[in-house]
């Protein structure tokens, strides 16, 4: 109870899981190898093809995880769990039943088909859920912890201010972590009044820290410590340079403090997990309270509406319009906050939207309505600009997130509100006639549908992706903590580390001969396709830099493990990364980094290294001839933007066009396999074929389904449109695409990310390197859609990705 009171909500299940498994291992109730297999979730060493029956419902990456589970637990004489022996064959035998289990909304509570449903321990069942349905692992863990350790491990009672106070003392401050929608001040003031302590009596002081507040804070701290009063110091994160002095001052005051003295402090959490804004010693001396407000849509909407009251509703001269628009504004605010939980698919970057934005927008709305002519309507366009570009838009730094914000305003804050518009699926804006402040609150409680991704404009797969990422974060955290900071192999006795090291050194490719490649490239640079040759030579140079960093660091670590060199800090960090299957450099504090010389990626070490080998192989084929492949694996390049620029350069040269008047368009072809491109024997006109992109938030409708959506572009047959995703199909592979260099048209709008086309049947789609989005943006793609449906794909967070996370 003491521990989880100071934990963020996202970390409580992680800590409870770690504690449970540690206790059960110590008592001999759970085999450590089962827990290790669950945490690692490693795939098979060598890919194993799926049977046709399995392939009908199970993605290849999940089949690989199942085979990895089989290898980890069912090999050798001392088998950890006999149930996992030939488990893939057992599942294949009952493929139809397993397909039904896989598609179940709650597979963690369903009975396993066939013989696996008999006599399997609960933890063994979680292992299968972890491999095949990672999105349901958090619920499976909650049920397991509740059953094995008690409901208190997963259900926490509401925060009790009095109980926390009773654990404190004059020498133990209470530290509140600040969250949007939760102000600890009223709780402290209410508790103080019950002890006859208040600001009116001079026994309670509340200081909001900022520049110049250091001396007043120290003076009042000493005064309250002597007299036995209470002091509250807010927003410590704004005074980081002063905090060591505060820590020392609290220690001094505690030595002679009155027994009734209490110090309450508050601060916001740092923006990124690895950052620190409060000294560790100060945190350790405090009782920590992380009392987060519920973040679901209904809670956000009720909290937004609670910022106003009946008096505020009656003060506007246009009562009907104000109430309707204010409710629409509150719903928009709730959508902006609630979208955060879907990660990068919700917002590409983190933003601090708060109630201050809402209340200021409400003031603007009221002023506009009060000052406008009685016959004129609501100036929705002006208000949308102020809200989307200045108030909420003032937080937003990413172009695509700004587009999402503007789209939300266009579908929730418009003229239709006055007639009862649909704010979200199955949720209509209420008729303001006869509505009071309290009846609006009752309407929210009774009419808002259960929270689901479609309420935010997202596909149901967004929830699956969010929960899958939550699972990976949970076990990734456990893996890092269990490995510890010693690297797991510093002493040279870790055979697993040595095996990983030897395997990487054996498979690491040799460097390119840049001298020979340069000699062959020189005469080709003057030809029309010279820019492509430049890209190839640059890619070889980047690959050499990465291979050299890998080879040198691995060789150094091997010498350290063999005792030929003293173990240095970079060696320790490299050993730690290899021990947990992480690419060196992903930890921001690491002193050795492969990622600095590589491409953005979220893959684990094994799949990342396989990706490296494939990139190297493709690049060697290209560098041997220096002739552009008929279809290029664009995600395999270190710098895909350079290749897209080369396409424009080649076309500009051949047609004597100015390069600054060139842009690119993308068209999705009928071709799905490389062989289909090679068989044509021709390069496309004014561009190149690329492949290897994935679509997130939608799928590409092609083949027989795309009847009526075929078209011809520059000698290339194209077809298809964006369509709704299939459930559980998170990242379907796009067909081969044609990137064409074109001349900029007058109707195109220049933006920070390229030229936008305002055509009714076109969706301007961002292309990112990884699912982190944000800073991994590469280019803008143009995809065909049903006319006038672009807003749907914007709210759905639809984008193209160059690689998956697995």
N, C-alpha and C positions, 0 to 999 in steps of 0.2 A: 504493500500500500504506500509506504514512504517513497519507494523507488518510482513507481509508475505515476505518482502525483506530479513528478517533475519531468516526465517523458512526454514528447510530442505524441499525438495520436498515431501517427504513421510508424512509430517505433515500439509501441506497447506490445503488439503481437510478436515482434522480433525478439524482444527481451523475454517475454513469457515463454516463447518456444525454446530459447536457449536454456533458460532456467529448468524447464521441464525435462529436456533431454539430458542435461547434466545430472539432475537428481535421479532420473531413471537409469542412466548408465551406472551411476555410483551404487545403486541398489541392485544392479544386475537384471533389471527388467527389460532393458533394450540393448541390443548389440551395437557397439559403436560403428561397425561397418555399415549397418543399415542407415544410421544417421549420416555418415559420410557420403554414402551413395545418394541420399536424398538431397543433401546440400550441394554436392558437385553436379549431379544430373548430367554426367558426361555422356556424350554420344559414342557410338561404336567406333573402334579404331579404323576399321575399313568399312566403307559403305556397303550395305547389304540390300539387294533389290527387293522390292515389295511384291507380294503376290497380287494378282488382279483383284481378288476379293477385298484385300486390305486397301489397295490403292483407290477403291471407289469412295472411301470415306475418310481415310487417314492421310494427312500431309506427310511428305517424305521426311521432313526434319523431326517430326514426332516419332515416326517409325525408327529413325536412327537413335533417338533417346531411349526407346524401348529396348533396342538391341544392346545399347550401352549398359542398361540396367541388367540385362541378362548376362553380359560379360563380367560385370562387377561383382555379382552376387551368386552366380551359379557355376563358377569355374574353380578348379582345384579340388583337392580331396576334402578340405574343410569348407564345405558349402555353407554360406551364411543362412541361406533360406532355400530349401528344396522347391518351394513354389515357383521360384523364378527360373528353374531349369527348363529350357526350351519354352519359355513363356510366349515367345512370338509365334511358335507353332500352335500352342494352345489357343491363342487368340485367333489365329487364321482358321482354325477348325470351326470356330463359332463366329465367323466374320459377321454374319447377319445380326446376331444378337449383340455383338460388340459395337456394331454400327449404331444400333438403337441406344446402347449405353453411352456411346460417345456423343450422340446428339441430344442426350437428356439435359434439361436445364440445371439439374442438381445431381450430377453423376457421383458426387462424393457420398451421398446417402443411399444411392441405388445398389442393389445386390449385383455382384459381378456375375456375368454369364458363365456357364460351364463349370468345370471343376475348380476354377479359381474363386468361385463364390463360396467354397467350403473350407472352413478351418483356417482362413487367412486372418492374421492378427491385424488390428486396426492400423498399426504403423506401416505394415506391409501394403495395405490398401492405399495409404497416402502416397507411397512410392509410385504406384501405378497412376494415381491421379496426377502426381507431379510430372510424370513422363508424358501422359496423353492429354490431360486437361489442366495445364498449369494455371488457367484462369480461376479454377475452383479450389486451388490449394489453400488459400487463406481461410475459406469456410471449412474445409476439411480439418485444418489445424485447430480452428476454434472449437469444433465439435470434439476433437481428440483431447485438447487441453481441458475442456469442461468436464469430459467424462473421466479422465484419468487423474486430474489434479483438483477439480472442483470448479464450479461456475465463477468463483471469485477471480480466477486467473484470466477470464475474458470479459467479465462484466464488472464495471467499476461504478460504485455509487456516486451520486452528484458531489461536487466539491463542497466541503464543509469548512467554512472559514473559522468557526469556533474551534473545531478539532485541530486545525492547523495551528491556531494561536496557542492552544494548550501544550503543543509540542515545542513551542519556541521559548526563548528566555531573553534576558537582557543582553546576552552576548551572542545571540543567534538571530540575525536578520531574516526576514521572509522575502524571498526574491520572486517577483511575478514576471513571467514571460508575457509580453504584450502581443495580443492577437487582434485582428480587425473584429469589431463587434463586441469585444469584451473589455470593460473598463474596471480594474480592481478597486478604484477609488471609492465608489459607493459601498462596496462590501466592507472596506476597512473603516469608513466613517460610521456605518451602521453598527459594526462591532464595537467601535470606540464608545459610542453613545451608551451601549449597554454596560460599559465600565465607567460611565460618567466622564468620558474623555472626549473633548470636542474643541473645535477651533474657537468657539465663542468664549470658552473658559481659558484659552491660552495653553491648553495641554495637548493640542494636536496641530501640527504644522505640515502643510503640503507644498513642496517645492518642485516646480518643473524645471529641470536643469537645462542650461544653455550657456552661451558665452557670458562670462562675468558673474556666474552664480556660484563659483567655487567657494569664495570666502563666506558669503551668507549661509551656504549649506553647512560649512564646517562650524560656524558660530552657533547655528541653531542645533546642530547635532550635539555639541558639547552642552548646551543649555538644557535640552531635553533629557540627556543622559543623567545630568545632575538632579533635575527636578522630578524625573520619573514620567515624563510625557512621551508622546508618540510622534515620530517624524516619518514622512513619506517622501522619498526622493525618486522622482519619475524621470524616465528617458535617459538612463545612464549611458546608453549607446551613443549619445551625442557628445559625451565628455570622456572619450577613451584615454586621453593623455592624463586626466586627473584621477582616474580610477585607482592606480597604485597608492596615491595619497589618501584616497577615501578608505581603502583597505586598511592602511596603517592607522588612520584616525578611528575607525571602528574598533580595532584591537585596543587602542589606548582608552577609548571610552568604556569598553567592556570591563576593564580592570576595576573601575570605580563607579560603574553605572548603578543607578537606583533599580531595585528589583522590578519596578513597574515599567521601566523604559523598554520601548520596542521601536525597531527600525524596519520600515517596509521600503523596498526598492523595486523598481521595474525597468525593463529594457526590452527592446525588440530583438528578435533573433537575427543573426547575420544573414545576408541574402543567399549565400551559398554554404553548403554543409561543412566544407573544410575551412571556412573563415572563422576567425575569433574576434569578438569585440568586447569581451569581459574577461579580466584576469582569472585564471583558474583558481588561485587561492581564494578570491572573493566568492566564487561560485561554491567552492567546497565548504566555506564557512556558513552558508545560508541554507535554509529550508527552501527548496525550489518548488514553484507552483506553475504548471502549464495547464491552465484552465481554458481550453479551446472551445469556441462556440461551434455548434453544429453547422456544417457547411452544405447541407442539402438545399435544394431549390426552395422548398417551403419555408425553412428556417431563414434563409436569406431574404425571401420576400416579406415575411412577417417582421423581420428586423428592419428592413428598409421602410415599411409602412409605419413602424413604431417611431420613426424619426419625426412624425407629424402628429397632429391631433385635430379634434373637431374644430377648434378655434381657427386653426390654420386653413382648414377647408372652407370656412365661411368668410375669410378675409378678402378673397378675390372677387372682383366685380362680376366676372363670368364664371359663376359657380359650377355649372354643368361642365363646361369645357375644362376648367381647372381640375376638377375631380377626375375626369376621365383621363386627361393627359398625365396627371400626377401618378395615377395607378399604372398607366403604360410605362412611365419613366421608372417607377419602382421595379416593374417586371424586367425591363431592360437592364437595370442595375443588377438584379439577381442573376440574370443570364450571364452577365460579364463576370461575376464572381464565381458562379457555379461551373463555368466552363474550365476553370483552372484545374479541376481534379482529373480531367482527361489528358493532362500532360501536354506535350508539344502539339498533339492534334487539336487540343483546345486553344492554346496560345503558344506560339513559337518561342516566346520568351516570358519571363516572370514579370508581372506588373502589380503594383500596389494600389489597386482600386479601393476606395474607402467611402464611408458614409459622407465625408466632406464633399466629395464629388457630387453625390446625390442631392444633398441639401442646397448646394450652390446652384445646381441645375434647376431645382425647384424654385429658388428665388428668381432666377432668370425667367422661367416660365411665367411666374406670377406677375413680374414686372411687365413682360411683353403683353400679357392679357389685360392688365389694368390700364396700360397706356394706349392700347390699340383702339381703333374706332369700334363702336358698339356693333356696327353692321359687318365689319370685316371678320373673317374667320381666324382660325389659329394659324400663325405663320410657321407651319411645320418645316418648310425648307430652311428658313433662317435658324430655327431652333436645332434642327438636326446638325447643321454646320457647327453651331456653337458647342453642342454636346459632343459630337463626334470628332471634331478637329481640335477643339481647345480644352474642354474639361476632361473628358475621358481620354481623348486623343492626346492630351498633354503627357499622359503616362507612357503612351505607346511609341516604341522606337522602331518597330519592324513594319515594313510596308504592307506585308500580307496580313498582319494582325490589324493594322489600321483599316484595311479593306473589310475584314470580318466585322469590326466594330461598326463601320458605316452601313454594312449590309443588315446587321441586327437592327439598327435604327430605322432603316428603310422598311423593314417588315413588321416592326412593333410600334413605331411612333409615326403615324401617318393619319390622313383624313378619315380613314375607315374606323378609327378608334371611336369617333363620335357616334357611329352607328352600330357599335358592338362587333369589333373585328376579332378574328381568331389570332390570339397572341402566340399560341402554340397548338400543336395537335390536340383537339378535344378540350381546348381551354379558351373560352370567349371572354372578351372584356365585358364587365357587367354594365348594365344600363344604369347611369348615374341617378336617374329619377328616384327619389325616395331613399337613396343610399346615404347612410351616415358613416362616420369614421369606424364605429364598432361593427357595422354591417359589412364593411369591406374586409375587416379582419376575419369575420365569420365566413365570408365568401371564400377567402384564401384557404381557410381550414377545411371547408367542406367541398370545394369545387376543383381545387388544383389536382390534376391526375398524379398518380404515383410517379416518383422520379425515374426517368429513363433517358438514355441518350437522345431519342427523337424529340424530346422537349427542347433540347438545345440545337436541333437541326442536324444532329449527328446520327450516324447509323448505329444499330445495336452492337456492331463489332467494336465500336469505340470503347464500350464497357469491357469487352473481352480483352482488348489490347491493354486497357488501363489495369485490369486485374492481373494480367500476365506480367506486366512490368512490375507490379507490386510484389508478385511472387519472386521474381528475379532479384529485386532489390533486397527483399527480406533475406534470402539465402546468400546473396552476395555479401551482405553485411556480416552474417554469421561466419562465412568462410574467411573473411578478412580478419575478424576478431579472433577466431580460433587459431589462425596461422600465427598471429602475433607479429611483433616488429623484428624478430630475430631472423626472419627469412626462412626458417624451417630447415636450412641446410648449412648454416654457418659453420657448424662443426665438422662437416664432411661426412656425417653418418647417415644422411637421408638418401636412401637408395632411389626413391621415387624421383627426387630432384636430379640425381645423377642420370637416371634413365631419360628424363625429359631433356636434359642438357645434351646428352649424346645424340638423341634422336633429332634435335634441332640442328646440331652441328653436321650430322650426316646428310640431312636433306637441304641444308642452306645452299642455294645456287652460287656459282662463281660469278664474278663481275663481268660486265660487258667490256669488250676491247674498243674503247672509245676512239682510239687512234685510227683503227681500220675502218670503223663506221664513219668517221669524219671524212676520210679519204674517199669513200664510196659516195658519200652524200654531197660533196662539194660540186661535182658537175650537175647534179640533179636539182640544186637549189635555184638554178636559172630557168628551169622548166616551169610550165604552168602549175604543176602540182608541188612546187617547191615548198610552200607553207606546211604541207603535210609531212615532208621530210624533216623540216625544222622541229615539228612536234615530236616525231619519232626519236630524234637525237636528244632532245631535251628530256624525254621520258627515260631514255637509257642512262643519262647522267644522274637523274633523280634516283633511279633504281640502284645505281652503283653506290650512291651515298648511303642509302638505307642498308644495303647488303654489307657494306663496310662497317657500319655501326653495329649491326647484329653480330657479324663474325668476330669483331674485336672484343665486344663485351662478353660473348660466350666463351671465347678463348681465355680471357682474363679470369672469368669466374671458375673455369675448369682448373686453372692453375691454383687458384685460391683454395678450392676444395681438395686438391691433391697436396696442399701444403707447400707448393712452390712459391707462392706469394702470400703476403699477409692479407687477410680479408679486410677490404676497404668498405666505406659506406656505400659507394655505388654497387659493389659486389653484393652487399647485404640486400640492397633494394632490388637488384636483379633476381637474386635467389628467392626473395619473398614473392615477387611477381610470378615467377615460374612455378612456385609451389602452389599458388592459388589459381593457376591457369589464366593469369591476367597479362595483357600486353604491357611490357615495361614502359613506364611513363604515364600510364593512365591515372595513377595516384599523383596529385598535383605536388606532393612533397618529395617525389622520387628524384634522386640525383642521376639516374640513368634513364634515357628515353629513346625508344624506337619510334614512338608515335610522332616525335618532333620531325623526323625525316620521312614519315609515311603519310598516308591519307587519313582523313577522318573516319573513324570506325567505332562501333560498339560491340564488335564480335569478341568472343573469348579467344584465348591464345591459340587453341587448336584450330578453330575455324579461320582465324585471322591468318595463321601461317599457311593454311591450305589456300587461302585467297592470294597470299603473296606468291606461292608457287604457280598458281594459274596466271596471275598477272605477268610473272616473269616469262612463262612459256609463250603467252600471246605476244609479248613484246619482242621476244627472240625471233619469232616467226616474222614479225613486221620488220625488225632491224636487219634480218638476213637479206631481204630483197629491197627494203625501203620503198616498196610499192603498197599503197593504201589497200588494206583488205576490202573485199567486196562489202562486208558489213563489219563495222568496228564495235568491239565491246567497250562502249564509252565509260561505264563504271570502272573499268580496269585501268584507267589513266590516273596519274597523280594529279594532273591539272586538266580536267575535261574542258574548262573554259577556253584554254589555248586551242584545242581542236575545233571548237565551235567558231572561234575567231578565224582559224585557218580556212574554214568553209567559206566565210565571207571574203577573205583575201583572194582565194582562188577564183571565185566568181567575179569579184571586182577587177582582177587582172584580165580575165578572159573577155570581159565585156566593156573594159575601159570605164568603169564606174568609180566614183569616189567612195572610199571605204566608210567614211562617216555617214554616208547615206544608205548604208546596208544594215539589214536586220535578218533574223531567221524566223522561219515558220516550221512547224512540225506537223507531219501527216502520218497516220498509223496505217501501215500496209496490210495486205491480206496474208503476208508471209509470216510464219511462226518459227521456221527452222532455217538455220544457216544454209543448208543444202539448197533450199529453194532460191536463195540469192545467188549462190555460186553457179547454179544451173542457167541463170539468165545470161551471164557472160558480159554484162554491161554495167558501167557505173551510172548512177542516176544523174540527171541533168541538174546543174547548179546546186549540188549538195552531196550528201553521203547517207548511207544506211547505217543505223546504229541499233544496238540491241542490249538487253540486260536490265531494263528499267522495270520497276514494280510500281503499281498504283495502290495508294492507301486511301481508304474512305469511299471507294467505289470499285467497279470492275469495268473492263472494256467489253462491250457487246460486239461480237464479230461472227463470221460464218453465217449459218442459216438464220440465226437470230437477228442479224443485221440487215435483213431484206429491206430494200428501199433506202439504205444508207451507204451505197457504194458510189465512189467517184474516182476520177482519173486526174492525176497531177504529174505533169512533166514526164510522161511515159511510165508512170508508176500507178498500179492499181491499188487504191486505198478503200477502206470500208470501216464502218462501225461508229458507235457513239458511246459516251459514258452512260453507265446504268447502275442501278442499286447493287450493292455488294451481296454476295451470298453469305449466309450466316456462317461464321467461323472461318471464312476465307479472307484473311486479313490483308495479305499482300500478294494478289495475283500478278503473274508476270505479263507484261505488255508484249504484243507482237513486235516484229521488227518495225522500226520507225524511220521515216525519211525526213531528214533535216535539210531544209532548202534555204539558200540565201536569196533574199528578195530586197527590192528597193523600197525604202520607207515611203509610205503613203501619207498624204496630207491629213487624212482622217484619223490617223493613229496618234494616240496620246503618249508623249514622252514621259517616263517616270524614272524613279531611282533604280528600278530593276529591269528596264527595257521598255520597248514600245508596246502599249496595250491596245488591243483591237476591241472596239465596241460593237461587235457583230452579234446579232441575236442567237445564232446557232454555234457560238464559239465560247469556250471557257479558257480564260488565261490562267494556266496552271503552273504553280511554282515547282521547280525541280530541286531536290535536296540530295546531299550525299548520304545522310543518315536520318533516322527517325527522330533525332534530336532537333531537326529543322534549324530555325534561327540562323546562326552564323554559318551553317553548311549549305546555304543557298548557292545554286550553280547558274541556273538560267530560267527563262520563261518558256513554257511549251504551250502550243495552241491545240486544243482538243475539241472535237466536234461534240455537240450536245443537242438535245431537243431544244427548239427555239424558246427563248425567254425563260430558261431554267438555270442560268448561271448562278443566281443567288443561292439556289439549293446546294450547289457544289461548293460554294464559298463557305456557307455555314457548316457543311459536312466536313470541312477541313481536308478536302481532296487535294492530293499532291502526287508527284512522282518521286520515287526514291531510287537511289543508285545501288543500294544494298540493304539486306535485311540485318537484323540484330543477331541472328544465329549463324 
